[in-house]
């Protein structure tokens, strides 16, 4: 008698149930063809169908680009200073404090 491996749980007459992975020998002959074609069962005498796990891709890591900062003059003057606190002045609290220049 033919043996079939159930790949998806099925109900079949007379009032029976087979879960995935079970080997059955009593499927109705009229249903075997379409169950095989639908991938619901497979021939148990052949090697089991290998279920492939989806390939997990490693997240892409963006390269870290380091910003090369211009060296500040020895006396602390920075010609490219920015107004970080938004008060309208750069290099606050230093002898080089000055108003932000319009560009």
C-alpha positions in Angstrom: 0.0 0.0 0.0 1.3 3.5 -0.8 2.5 5.7 2.0 2.2 9.5 2.0 3.8 12.1 4.2 1.3 14.9 5.2 2.8 18.4 4.7 -0.3 20.3 5.9 -2.9 19.1 8.3 -5.8 17.5 6.5 -9.2 16.0 7.3 -10.2 13.0 5.2 -12.9 10.4 5.2 -14.1 8.6 7.1 -13.9 11.3 9.8 -10.0 11.2 10.1 -7.4 13.9 10.7 -3.6 13.8 9.9 -1.3 16.6 11.0 1.9 17.8 9.2 4.7 15.2 9.3 2.5 12.2 9.8 2.8 9.2 7.5 -0.6 7.9 6.3 -1.6 4.8 4.2 -5.3 5.2 4.1 -6.0 8.3 2.0 -8.8 7.9 -0.5 -7.4 6.9 -3.9 -9.5 9.6 -5.6 -7.9 12.4 -3.6 -4.2 11.3 -3.8 -3.5 12.9 -7.2 -4.8 16.4 -6.3 -3.3 16.3 -2.8 0.2 15.5 -4.4 -0.2 18.2 -7.1 -1.3 20.8 -4.4 1.8 20.0 -2.3 -0.4 19.0 0.6 1.2 15.4 0.7 4.3 13.8 -0.7 5.4 10.2 -1.4 6.8 9.0 1.9 9.1 6.5 0.1 11.0 9.4 -1.5 13.3 11.7 0.6 11.4 14.3 2.5 11.2 17.7 0.9 13.7 20.0 2.5 12.1 23.2 3.8 14.6 26.0 3.2 14.8 28.7 5.8 14.8 32.2 4.4 18.2 33.7 4.1 18.8 36.4 6.6 20.9 39.2 5.3 23.2 41.0 7.7 22.3 44.6 8.1 24.4 46.9 6.1 26.8 49.0 8.2 27.5 52.4 6.8 31.1 53.3 7.0 32.0 55.9 9.6 33.3 59.0 8.0 35.3 61.0 10.4 35.2 64.8 10.0 38.6 66.2 9.9 38.5 69.5 11.8 40.7 72.4 10.9 43.2 73.0 13.8 42.4 76.1 15.8 45.1 78.7 16.0 47.4 78.5 19.1 45.7 81.6 20.6 42.3 79.9 20.3 40.9 81.9 17.4 38.6 79.8 15.1 37.8 81.6 11.9 35.1 79.0 11.1 33.4 79.1 14.5 29.6 78.5 14.6 26.9 79.9 16.8 26.0 76.6 18.6 23.7 78.2 21.2 22.0 80.5 18.8 22.7 83.7 20.8 24.2 85.6 17.8 27.8 85.3 19.0 30.6 82.8 18.3 33.4 81.7 20.6 31.3 82.9 23.6 33.3 83.7 26.7 36.7 83.9 25.0 38.7 86.9 23.9 37.6 86.1 20.4 33.9 86.4 21.0 32.2 88.2 18.2 28.8 88.6 16.5 27.9 86.0 13.9 28.8 87.3 10.4 26.1 87.2 7.7 27.1 85.0 4.8 
